[in-house]
Amino acid sequence: MDGKSALVLGATGGVGGAIASALVEHGWSVCGLARDVPAAKRGWPNDRVAIVWVAGDAMNGADVIHAAAGTSVIVHAVNPPGYRHWDRLVLPMIDNSIAAARAAGGARIVLPGTVYNFNPATTPVVGEDSEQMPQSRKGRVRVEMEARLDAAARSGVPSLIVRAGDFFGADARSSWFTQVMAPPGKQLRRIVNPVTAPGVGHSWAYLPDLAEAIARLIGMKEKLRPFERLQFEGVWDADGTALPAAIRRITQRPDIPVTRFSWRAMRLLAPFGGLPREIAEIAPYWRYPMRFDNRRLVALLGEEPHTPIDDALKATFRIGTP
């Protein structure tokens, strides 16, 4: 098994693509699994070193096993197409990754984690041993994913889970920042703040910093536990106003209106299912502050990668980019 060969599931997405790119920068040979290889190649950012693409579907166990042959790491950053049928598709996909890692001789599975495993009302600080009390269907699936990785680690398939806040960055396409708060690439007419009340803090993760941290951690396998759960602190907005203020500052538009997200509309539409129901379920994560305890991550890396907020937002909006 090649010591620096990785398979990335979800490399066409924001977090998977960022991790794949960071691994290449750290000297890894990276393969991405894609249902449509030509489309994946076209969608790969021009400013990144190209990776090798293999045709396949993360829902097909044989495809994942084939693509993972000879690798030492499988990055599981994949979600169901359109985030539909989450409760039926997510667990079979993690099972496929576990089977592929086992077939590859014990490759380490890397899972970008979230806060949905926890009750935001009772977990102001998320640590590796915080009690997992999910409040949504998606959260219960996340808990089960981690449980399956824990069980696999005890039988020769190690894993690394890195939990982080909401993503932002130039390539963070499926994120609250990009889709709701301040969509880059469009004329910014307003900033929509999902925080439900003044003074509520929120955790954010600048995607290139998170990907860099994960790439560094993957490269120090001798120091990682078989089942390693870490927290990435990222950008802590203590009262929910710092990020909107920074957006105004870097765009040099102090007059941009800041409005509240319409959670009430989502609650009214939730009984009909679909996206409104998914959104309504996670409202508590914007109602209570949740920080990440990154002490174990810092102990391993020496420091957490951190881009100053103004620089991170300029890169997100491609300000100053030719």
Salt bridges, closest charged atoms under 4 A:
ASP95 OD2 - ARG148 NH1 2.66
GLU128 OE1 - ARG225 NH1 2.65
ASP129 OD1 - ARG229 NH2 3.60
GLU144 OE2 - ARG148 NE 2.78
GLU146 OE1 - ARG163 NH2 2.82
GLU146 OE1 - ARG229 NH1 3.90
ASP150 OD1 - ARG154 NH1 3.06
ASP166 OD2 - HIS202 NE2 2.66
ASP171 OD2 - ARG48 NH2 3.19
ASP171 OD1 - ARG318 NH2 3.37
GLU212 OE2 - HIS26 NE2 3.01
GLU212 OE2 - ARG216 NE 2.74
GLU228 OE2 - ARG225 NH1 3.42
GLU228 OE1 - ARG296 NH2 2.78
GLU233 OE2 - ARG291 NH2 2.93
GLU278 OE2 - ARG137 NH2 2.77
GLU278 OE1 - LYS138 NZ 3.87
GLU281 OE2 - ARG137 NE 3.14
ASP293 OD2 - ARG295 NH2 2.65
ASP310 OD1 - ARG249 NH2 2.72
